[in-house]
Amino acid sequence: MREHGTGAVRRTSAGNVETDVGGVTSARSAPDPATRLAELYEALLPVVFGYCRARLREADA
């Protein structure tokens, strides 16, 4: 028997993500690897840019 409403997140053998929240189970397919890479790049770009800018300012000082 399966416990409902646990908020558990599981990855199926097909790579899909299944969540169980409030007794309702929903499933969504895993994003394309290229999409995941693009999202990671977009998230990290400001961090890397800020780090490089700080290092350049430090070098100029």
mmCIF file of the N, C-alpha and C atoms, coordinates in Angstrom:
data_MODEL
# 
_entry.id   MODEL 
# 
loop_
_atom_site.group_PDB 
_atom_site.id 
_atom_site.type_symbol 
_atom_site.label_atom_id 
_atom_site.label_alt_id 
_atom_site.label_comp_id 
_atom_site.label_asym_id 
_atom_site.label_entity_id 
_atom_site.label_seq_id 
_atom_site.pdbx_PDB_ins_code 
_atom_site.Cartn_x 
_atom_site.Cartn_y 
_atom_site.Cartn_z 
_atom_site.occupancy 
_atom_site.B_iso_or_equiv 
_atom_site.pdbx_formal_charge 
_atom_site.auth_seq_id 
_atom_site.auth_comp_id 
_atom_site.auth_asym_id 
_atom_site.auth_atom_id 
_atom_site.pdbx_PDB_model_num 
ATOM 1   N N  . MET A 1 1  ? 0.844  -1.183 0.000   1.00 0.00 ? 1  MET A N  1 
ATOM 2   C CA . MET A 1 1  ? 0.000  0.000  0.000   1.00 0.00 ? 1  MET A CA 1 
ATOM 3   C C  . MET A 1 1  ? 0.890  1.247  0.000   1.00 0.00 ? 1  MET A C  1 
ATOM 4   N N  . ARG A 1 2  ? 0.472  2.238  -0.747  1.00 0.00 ? 2  ARG A N  1 
ATOM 5   C CA . ARG A 1 2  ? 1.254  3.449  -0.912  1.00 0.00 ? 2  ARG A CA 1 
ATOM 6   C C  . ARG A 1 2  ? 0.728  4.560  -0.006  1.00 0.00 ? 2  ARG A C  1 
ATOM 7   N N  . GLU A 1 3  ? 1.640  5.258  0.621   1.00 0.00 ? 3  GLU A N  1 
ATOM 8   C CA . GLU A 1 3  ? 1.279  6.361  1.508   1.00 0.00 ? 3  GLU A CA 1 
ATOM 9   C C  . GLU A 1 3  ? 1.049  7.619  0.669   1.00 0.00 ? 3  GLU A C  1 
ATOM 10  N N  . HIS A 1 4  ? -0.078 8.270  0.852   1.00 0.00 ? 4  HIS A N  1 
ATOM 11  C CA . HIS A 1 4  ? -0.409 9.472  0.080   1.00 0.00 ? 4  HIS A CA 1 
ATOM 12  C C  . HIS A 1 4  ? -0.125 10.732 0.882   1.00 0.00 ? 4  HIS A C  1 
ATOM 13  N N  . GLY A 1 5  ? 0.146  11.814 0.152   1.00 0.00 ? 5  GLY A N  1 
ATOM 14  C CA . GLY A 1 5  ? 0.318  13.110 0.800   1.00 0.00 ? 5  GLY A CA 1 
ATOM 15  C C  . GLY A 1 5  ? 1.641  13.280 1.516   1.00 0.00 ? 5  GLY A C  1 
ATOM 16  N N  . THR A 1 6  ? 2.642  12.566 1.098   1.00 0.00 ? 6  THR A N  1 
ATOM 17  C CA . THR A 1 6  ? 3.919  12.641 1.792   1.00 0.00 ? 6  THR A CA 1 
ATOM 18  C C  . THR A 1 6  ? 4.797  13.778 1.284   1.00 0.00 ? 6  THR A C  1 
ATOM 19  N N  . GLY A 1 7  ? 4.483  14.299 0.107   1.00 0.00 ? 7  GLY A N  1 
ATOM 20  C CA . GLY A 1 7  ? 5.332  15.320 -0.493  1.00 0.00 ? 7  GLY A CA 1 
ATOM 21  C C  . GLY A 1 7  ? 6.579  14.715 -1.112  1.00 0.00 ? 7  GLY A C  1 
ATOM 22  N N  . ALA A 1 8  ? 6.569  13.404 -1.265  1.00 0.00 ? 8  ALA A N  1 
ATOM 23  C CA . ALA A 1 8  ? 7.734  12.708 -1.801  1.00 0.00 ? 8  ALA A CA 1 
ATOM 24  C C  . ALA A 1 8  ? 7.900  12.997 -3.291  1.00 0.00 ? 8  ALA A C  1 
ATOM 25  N N  . VAL A 1 9  ? 9.138  13.055 -3.703  1.00 0.00 ? 9  VAL A N  1 
ATOM 26  C CA . VAL A 1 9  ? 9.474  13.230 -5.113  1.00 0.00 ? 9  VAL A CA 1 
ATOM 27  C C  . VAL A 1 9  ? 10.275 12.009 -5.535  1.00 0.00 ? 9  VAL A C  1 
ATOM 28  N N  . ARG A 1 10 ? 9.810  11.360 -6.580  1.00 0.00 ? 10 ARG A N  1 
ATOM 29  C CA . ARG A 1 10 ? 10.479 10.161 -7.063  1.00 0.00 ? 10 ARG A CA 1 
ATOM 30  C C  . ARG A 1 10 ? 10.770 10.307 -8.549  1.00 0.00 ? 10 ARG A C  1 
ATOM 31  N N  . ARG A 1 11 ? 11.872 9.701  -8.988  1.00 0.00 ? 11 ARG A N  1 
ATOM 32  C CA . ARG A 1 11 ? 12.198 9.652  -10.415 1.00 0.00 ? 11 ARG A CA 1 
ATOM 33  C C  . ARG A 1 11 ? 11.914 8.230  -10.890 1.00 0.00 ? 11 ARG A C  1 
ATOM 34  N N  . THR A 1 12 ? 11.105 8.119  -11.919 1.00 0.00 ? 12 THR A N  1 
ATOM 35  C CA . THR A 1 12 ? 10.747 6.809  -12.433 1.00 0.00 ? 12 THR A CA 1 
ATOM 36  C C  . THR A 1 12 ? 11.870 6.270  -13.301 1.00 0.00 ? 12 THR A C  1 
ATOM 37  N N  . SER A 1 13 ? 11.748 5.000  -13.691 1.00 0.00 ? 13 SER A N  1 
ATOM 38  C CA . SER A 1 13 ? 12.788 4.384  -14.512 1.00 0.00 ? 13 SER A CA 1 
ATOM 39  C C  . SER A 1 13 ? 12.902 5.056  -15.878 1.00 0.00 ? 13 SER A C  1 
ATOM 40  N N  . ALA A 1 14 ? 11.841 5.716  -16.334 1.00 0.00 ? 14 ALA A N  1 
ATOM 41  C CA . ALA A 1 14 ? 11.875 6.406  -17.624 1.00 0.00 ? 14 ALA A CA 1 
ATOM 42  C C  . ALA A 1 14 ? 12.469 7.803  -17.496 1.00 0.00 ? 14 ALA A C  1 
ATOM 43  N N  . GLY A 1 15 ? 12.857 8.196  -16.284 1.00 0.00 ? 15 GLY A N  1 
ATOM 44  C CA . GLY A 1 15 ? 13.445 9.521  -16.079 1.00 0.00 ? 15 GLY A CA 1 
ATOM 45  C C  . GLY A 1 15 ? 12.424 10.587 -15.772 1.00 0.00 ? 15 GLY A C  1 
ATOM 46  N N  . ASN A 1 16 ? 11.171 10.190 -15.595 1.00 0.00 ? 16 ASN A N  1 
ATOM 47  C CA . ASN A 1 16 ? 10.139 11.158 -15.268 1.00 0.00 ? 16 ASN A CA 1 
ATOM 48  C C  . ASN A 1 16 ? 10.120 11.432 -13.776 1.00 0.00 ? 16 ASN A C  1 
ATOM 49  N N  . VAL A 1 17 ? 9.640  12.606 -13.414 1.00 0.00 ? 17 VAL A N  1 
ATOM 50  C CA . VAL A 1 17 ? 9.563  12.993 -12.007 1.00 0.00 ? 17 VAL A CA 1 
ATOM 51  C C  . VAL A 1 17 ? 8.116  12.859 -11.562 1.00 0.00 ? 17 VAL A C  1 
ATOM 52  N N  . GLU A 1 18 ? 7.908  12.192 -10.437 1.00 0.00 ? 18 GLU A N  1 
ATOM 53  C CA . GLU A 1 18 ? 6.573  11.992 -9.896  1.00 0.00 ? 18 GLU A CA 1 
ATOM 54  C C  . GLU A 1 18 ? 6.534  12.563 -8.484  1.00 0.00 ? 18 GLU A C  1 
ATOM 55  N N  . THR A 1 19 ? 5.545  13.389 -8.195  1.00 0.00 ? 19 THR A N  1 
ATOM 56  C CA . THR A 1 19 ? 5.411  13.958 -6.860  1.00 0.00 ? 19 THR A CA 1 
ATOM 57  C C  . THR A 1 19 ? 4.091  13.518 -6.251  1.00 0.00 ? 19 THR A C  1 
ATOM 58  N N  . ASP A 1 20 ? 4.065  13.451 -4.940  1.00 0.00 ? 20 ASP A N  1 
ATOM 59  C CA . ASP A 1 20 ? 2.859  13.063 -4.215  1.00 0.00 ? 20 ASP A CA 1 
ATOM 60  C C  . ASP A 1 20 ? 2.629  14.100 -3.130  1.00 0.00 ? 20 ASP A C  1 
ATOM 61  N N  . VAL A 1 21 ? 1.728  15.035 -3.396  1.00 0.00 ? 21 VAL A N  1 
ATOM 62  C CA . VAL A 1 21 ? 1.463  16.123 -2.457  1.00 0.00 ? 21 VAL A CA 1 
ATOM 63  C C  . VAL A 1 21 ? -0.025 16.159 -2.162  1.00 0.00 ? 21 VAL A C  1 
ATOM 64  N N  . GLY A 1 22 ? -0.371 16.113 -0.909  1.00 0.00 ? 22 GLY A N  1 
ATOM 65  C CA . GLY A 1 22 ? -1.772 16.221 -0.506  1.00 0.00 ? 22 GLY A CA 1 
ATOM 66  C C  . GLY A 1 22 ? -2.648 15.108 -1.032  1.00 0.00 ? 22 GLY A C  1 
ATOM 67  N N  . GLY A 1 23 ? -2.076 13.925 -1.238  1.00 0.00 ? 23 GLY A N  1 
ATOM 68  C CA . GLY A 1 23 ? -2.874 12.808 -1.709  1.00 0.00 ? 23 GLY A CA 1 
ATOM 69  C C  . GLY A 1 23 ? -3.076 12.800 -3.212  1.00 0.00 ? 23 GLY A C  1 
ATOM 70  N N  . VAL A 1 24 ? -2.573 13.800 -3.920  1.00 0.00 ? 24 VAL A N  1 
ATOM 71  C CA . VAL A 1 24 ? -2.712 13.858 -5.367  1.00 0.00 ? 24 VAL A CA 1 
ATOM 72  C C  . VAL A 1 24 ? -1.340 13.600 -5.980  1.00 0.00 ? 24 VAL A C  1 
ATOM 73  N N  . THR A 1 25 ? -1.275 12.609 -6.820  1.00 0.00 ? 25 THR A N  1 
ATOM 74  C CA . THR A 1 25 ? -0.013 12.271 -7.463  1.00 0.00 ? 25 THR A CA 1 
ATOM 75  C C  . THR A 1 25 ? 0.013  12.902 -8.845  1.00 0.00 ? 25 THR A C  1 
ATOM 76  N N  . SER A 1 26 ? 1.086  13.604 -9.126  1.00 0.00 ? 26 SER A N  1 
ATOM 77  C CA . SER A 1 26 ? 1.234  14.182 -10.457 1.00 0.00 ? 26 SER A CA 1 
ATOM 78  C C  . SER A 1 26 ? 2.575  13.751 -11.019 1.00 0.00 ? 26 SER A C  1 
ATOM 79  N N  . ALA A 1 27 ? 2.627  13.641 -12.322 1.00 0.00 ? 27 ALA A N  1 
ATOM 80  C CA . ALA A 1 27 ? 3.864  13.225 -12.979 1.00 0.00 ? 27 ALA A CA 1 
ATOM 81  C C  . ALA A 1 27 ? 4.165  14.216 -14.097 1.00 0.00 ? 27 ALA A C  1 
ATOM 82  N N  . ARG A 1 28 ? 5.444  14.478 -14.284 1.00 0.00 ? 28 ARG A N  1 
ATOM 83  C CA . ARG A 1 28 ? 5.867  15.314 -15.413 1.00 0.00 ? 28 ARG A CA 1 
ATOM 84  C C  . ARG A 1 28 ? 7.127  14.700 -15.980 1.00 0.00 ? 28 ARG A C  1 
ATOM 85  N N  . SER A 1 29 ? 7.311  14.902 -17.258 1.00 0.00 ? 29 SER A N  1 
ATOM 86  C CA . SER A 1 29 ? 8.491  14.314 -17.887 1.00 0.00 ? 29 SER A CA 1 
ATOM 87  C C  . SER A 1 29 ? 9.723  15.132 -17.525 1.00 0.00 ? 29 SER A C  1 
ATOM 88  N N  . ALA A 1 30 ? 10.838 14.472 -17.515 1.00 0.00 ? 30 ALA A N  1 
ATOM 89  C CA . ALA A 1 30 ? 12.110 15.137 -17.212 1.00 0.00 ? 30 ALA A CA 1 
ATOM 90  C C  . ALA A 1 30 ? 12.448 16.073 -18.368 1.00 0.00 ? 30 ALA A C  1 
ATOM 91  N N  . PRO A 1 31 ? 13.014 17.247 -18.056 1.00 0.00 ? 31 PRO A N  1 
ATOM 92  C CA . PRO A 1 31 ? 13.363 18.166 -19.132 1.00 0.00 ? 31 PRO A CA 1 
ATOM 93  C C  . PRO A 1 31 ? 14.505 17.628 -19.987 1.00 0.00 ? 31 PRO A C  1 
ATOM 94  N N  . ASP A 1 32 ? 14.547 18.097 -21.194 1.00 0.00 ? 32 ASP A N  1 
ATOM 95  C CA . ASP A 1 32 ? 15.600 17.734 -22.136 1.00 0.00 ? 32 ASP A CA 1 
ATOM 96  C C  . ASP A 1 32 ? 16.950 18.142 -21.542 1.00 0.00 ? 32 ASP A C  1 
ATOM 97  N N  . PRO A 1 33 ? 18.001 17.339 -21.696 1.00 0.00 ? 33 PRO A N  1 
ATOM 98  C CA . PRO A 1 33 ? 19.320 17.705 -21.148 1.00 0.00 ? 33 PRO A CA 1 
ATOM 99  C C  . PRO A 1 33 ? 19.822 19.058 -21.649 1.00 0.00 ? 33 PRO A C  1 
ATOM 100 N N  . ALA A 1 34 ? 19.542 19.393 -22.900 1.00 0.00 ? 34 ALA A N  1 
ATOM 101 C CA . ALA A 1 34 ? 19.973 20.691 -23.424 1.00 0.00 ? 34 ALA A CA 1 
ATOM 102 C C  . ALA A 1 34 ? 19.246 21.828 -22.718 1.00 0.00 ? 34 ALA A C  1 
ATOM 103 N N  . THR A 1 35 ? 17.977 21.626 -22.396 1.00 0.00 ? 35 THR A N  1 
ATOM 104 C CA . THR A 1 35 ? 17.207 22.636 -21.670 1.00 0.00 ? 35 THR A CA 1 
ATOM 105 C C  . THR A 1 35 ? 17.753 22.790 -20.261 1.00 0.00 ? 35 THR A C  1 
ATOM 106 N N  . ARG A 1 36 ? 18.065 21.682 -19.618 1.00 0.00 ? 36 ARG A N  1 
ATOM 107 C CA . ARG A 1 36 ? 18.636 21.744 -18.266 1.00 0.00 ? 36 ARG A CA 1 
ATOM 108 C C  . ARG A 1 36 ? 19.967 22.476 -18.275 1.00 0.00 ? 36 ARG A C  1 
ATOM 109 N N  . LEU A 1 37 ? 20.800 22.218 -19.286 1.00 0.00 ? 37 LEU A N  1 
ATOM 110 C CA . LEU A 1 37 ? 22.083 22.883 -19.397 1.00 0.00 ? 37 LEU A CA 1 
ATOM 111 C C  . LEU A 1 37 ? 21.905 24.385 -19.623 1.00 0.00 ? 37 LEU A C  1 
ATOM 112 N N  . ALA A 1 38 ? 20.950 24.758 -20.464 1.00 0.00 ? 38 ALA A N  1 
ATOM 113 C CA . ALA A 1 38 ? 20.686 26.176 -20.720 1.00 0.00 ? 38 ALA A CA 1 
ATOM 114 C C  . ALA A 1 38 ? 20.200 26.880 -19.457 1.00 0.00 ? 38 ALA A C  1 
ATOM 115 N N  . GLU A 1 39 ? 19.341 26.224 -18.682 1.00 0.00 ? 39 GLU A N  1 
ATOM 116 C CA . GLU A 1 39 ? 18.854 26.810 -17.432 1.00 0.00 ? 39 GLU A CA 1 
ATOM 117 C C  . GLU A 1 39 ? 19.991 26.974 -16.430 1.00 0.00 ? 39 GLU A C  1 
ATOM 118 N N  . LEU A 1 40 ? 20.870 26.004 -16.353 1.00 0.00 ? 40 LEU A N  1 
ATOM 119 C CA . LEU A 1 40 ? 22.020 26.089 -15.461 1.00 0.00 ? 40 LEU A CA 1 
ATOM 120 C C  . LEU A 1 40 ? 22.935 27.230 -15.882 1.00 0.00 ? 40 LEU A C  1 
ATOM 121 N N  . TYR A 1 41 ? 23.171 27.361 -17.172 1.00 0.00 ? 41 TYR A N  1 
ATOM 122 C CA . TYR A 1 41 ? 24.010 28.428 -17.700 1.00 0.00 ? 41 TYR A CA 1 
ATOM 123 C C  . TYR A 1 41 ? 23.413 29.793 -17.354 1.00 0.00 ? 41 TYR A C  1 
ATOM 124 N N  . GLU A 1 42 ? 22.103 29.943 -17.569 1.00 0.00 ? 42 GLU A N  1 
ATOM 125 C CA . GLU A 1 42 ? 21.436 31.208 -17.257 1.00 0.00 ? 42 GLU A CA 1 
ATOM 126 C C  . GLU A 1 42 ? 21.506 31.532 -15.772 1.00 0.00 ? 42 GLU A C  1 
ATOM 127 N N  . ALA A 1 43 ? 21.435 30.518 -14.923 1.00 0.00 ? 43 ALA A N  1 
ATOM 128 C CA . ALA A 1 43 ? 21.478 30.746 -13.479 1.00 0.00 ? 43 ALA A CA 1 
ATOM 129 C C  . ALA A 1 43 ? 22.885 31.104 -13.006 1.00 0.00 ? 43 ALA A C  1 
ATOM 130 N N  . LEU A 1 44 ? 23.898 30.498 -13.608 1.00 0.00 ? 44 LEU A N  1 
ATOM 131 C CA . LEU A 1 44 ? 25.270 30.712 -13.149 1.00 0.00 ? 44 LEU A CA 1 
ATOM 132 C C  . LEU A 1 44 ? 25.967 31.896 -13.802 1.00 0.00 ? 44 LEU A C  1 
ATOM 133 N N  . LEU A 1 45 ? 25.477 32.348 -14.940 1.00 0.00 ? 45 LEU A N  1 
ATOM 134 C CA . LEU A 1 45 ? 26.134 33.441 -15.652 1.00 0.00 ? 45 LEU A CA 1 
ATOM 135 C C  . LEU A 1 45 ? 26.288 34.699 -14.800 1.00 0.00 ? 45 LEU A C  1 
ATOM 136 N N  . PRO A 1 46 ? 25.245 35.178 -14.106 1.00 0.00 ? 46 PRO A N  1 
ATOM 137 C CA . PRO A 1 46 ? 25.426 36.367 -13.274 1.00 0.00 ? 46 PRO A CA 1 
ATOM 138 C C  . PRO A 1 46 ? 26.437 36.167 -12.143 1.00 0.00 ? 46 PRO A C  1 
ATOM 139 N N  . VAL A 1 47 ? 26.504 34.971 -11.603 1.00 0.00 ? 47 VAL A N  1 
ATOM 140 C CA . VAL A 1 47 ? 27.441 34.678 -10.517 1.00 0.00 ? 47 VAL A CA 1 
ATOM 141 C C  . VAL A 1 47 ? 28.875 34.743 -11.040 1.00 0.00 ? 47 VAL A C  1 
ATOM 142 N N  . VAL A 1 48 ? 29.110 34.108 -12.160 1.00 0.00 ? 48 VAL A N  1 
ATOM 143 C CA . VAL A 1 48 ? 30.454 34.103 -12.746 1.00 0.00 ? 48 VAL A CA 1 
ATOM 144 C C  . VAL A 1 48 ? 30.844 35.514 -13.177 1.00 0.00 ? 48 VAL A C  1 
ATOM 145 N N  . PHE A 1 49 ? 29.925 36.222 -13.792 1.00 0.00 ? 49 PHE A N  1 
ATOM 146 C CA . PHE A 1 49 ? 30.205 37.588 -14.231 1.00 0.00 ? 49 PHE A CA 1 
ATOM 147 C C  . PHE A 1 49 ? 30.534 38.484 -13.035 1.00 0.00 ? 49 PHE A C  1 
ATOM 148 N N  . GLY A 1 50 ? 29.770 38.371 -11.968 1.00 0.00 ? 50 GLY A N  1 
ATOM 149 C CA . GLY A 1 50 ? 30.021 39.164 -10.770 1.00 0.00 ? 50 GLY A CA 1 
ATOM 150 C C  . GLY A 1 50 ? 31.366 38.844 -10.143 1.00 0.00 ? 50 GLY A C  1 
ATOM 151 N N  . TYR A 1 51 ? 31.724 37.562 -10.123 1.00 0.00 ? 51 TYR A N  1 
ATOM 152 C CA . TYR A 1 51 ? 33.023 37.155 -9.569  1.00 0.00 ? 51 TYR A CA 1 
ATOM 153 C C  . TYR A 1 51 ? 34.162 37.740 -10.396 1.00 0.00 ? 51 TYR A C  1 
ATOM 154 N N  . CYS A 1 52 ? 34.052 37.616 -11.714 1.00 0.00 ? 52 CYS A N  1 
ATOM 155 C CA . CYS A 1 52 ? 35.108 38.144 -12.592 1.00 0.00 ? 52 CYS A CA 1 
ATOM 156 C C  . CYS A 1 52 ? 35.227 39.658 -12.464 1.00 0.00 ? 52 CYS A C  1 
ATOM 157 N N  . ARG A 1 53 ? 34.107 40.338 -12.383 1.00 0.00 ? 53 ARG A N  1 
ATOM 158 C CA . ARG A 1 53 ? 34.128 41.791 -12.248 1.00 0.00 ? 53 ARG A CA 1 
ATOM 159 C C  . ARG A 1 53 ? 34.788 42.203 -10.930 1.00 0.00 ? 53 ARG A C  1 
ATOM 160 N N  . ALA A 1 54 ? 34.496 41.482 -9.859  1.00 0.00 ? 54 ALA A N  1 
ATOM 161 C CA . ALA A 1 54 ? 35.110 41.783 -8.562  1.00 0.00 ? 54 ALA A CA 1 
ATOM 162 C C  . ALA A 1 54 ? 36.613 41.539 -8.603  1.00 0.00 ? 54 ALA A C  1 
ATOM 163 N N  . ARG A 1 55 ? 37.035 40.474 -9.251  1.00 0.00 ? 55 ARG A N  1 
ATOM 164 C CA . ARG A 1 55 ? 38.476 40.181 -9.355  1.00 0.00 ? 55 ARG A CA 1 
ATOM 165 C C  . ARG A 1 55 ? 39.192 41.249 -10.177 1.00 0.00 ? 55 ARG A C  1 
ATOM 166 N N  . LEU A 1 56 ? 38.549 41.736 -11.237 1.00 0.00 ? 56 LEU A N  1 
ATOM 167 C CA . LEU A 1 56 ? 39.153 42.788 -12.054 1.00 0.00 ? 56 LEU A CA 1 
ATOM 168 C C  . LEU A 1 56 ? 39.270 44.093 -11.267 1.00 0.00 ? 56 LEU A C  1 
ATOM 169 N N  . ARG A 1 57 ? 38.243 44.412 -10.494 1.00 0.00 ? 57 ARG A N  1 
ATOM 170 C CA . ARG A 1 57 ? 38.297 45.622 -9.664  1.00 0.00 ? 57 ARG A CA 1 
ATOM 171 C C  . ARG A 1 57 ? 39.409 45.500 -8.625  1.00 0.00 ? 57 ARG A C  1 
ATOM 172 N N  . GLU A 1 58 ? 39.541 44.309 -8.065  1.00 0.00 ? 58 GLU A N  1 
ATOM 173 C CA . GLU A 1 58 ? 40.578 44.063 -7.059  1.00 0.00 ? 58 GLU A CA 1 
ATOM 174 C C  . GLU A 1 58 ? 41.969 44.207 -7.686  1.00 0.00 ? 58 GLU A C  1 
ATOM 175 N N  . ALA A 1 59 ? 42.111 43.750 -8.914  1.00 0.00 ? 59 ALA A N  1 
ATOM 176 C CA . ALA A 1 59 ? 43.396 43.837 -9.601  1.00 0.00 ? 59 ALA A CA 1 
ATOM 177 C C  . ALA A 1 59 ? 43.742 45.288 -9.952  1.00 0.00 ? 59 ALA A C  1 
ATOM 178 N N  . ASP A 1 60 ? 42.736 46.098 -10.246 1.00 0.00 ? 60 ASP A N  1 
ATOM 179 C CA . ASP A 1 60 ? 42.955 47.504 -10.589 1.00 0.00 ? 60 ASP A CA 1 
ATOM 180 C C  . ASP A 1 60 ? 43.286 48.349 -9.364  1.00 0.00 ? 60 ASP A C  1 
ATOM 181 N N  . ALA A 1 61 ? 42.861 47.921 -8.212  1.00 0.00 ? 61 ALA A N  1 
ATOM 182 C CA . ALA A 1 61 ? 43.032 48.722 -6.995  1.00 0.00 ? 61 ALA A CA 1 
ATOM 183 C C  . ALA A 1 61 ? 44.441 48.690 -6.460  1.00 0.00 ? 61 ALA A C  1 
# 
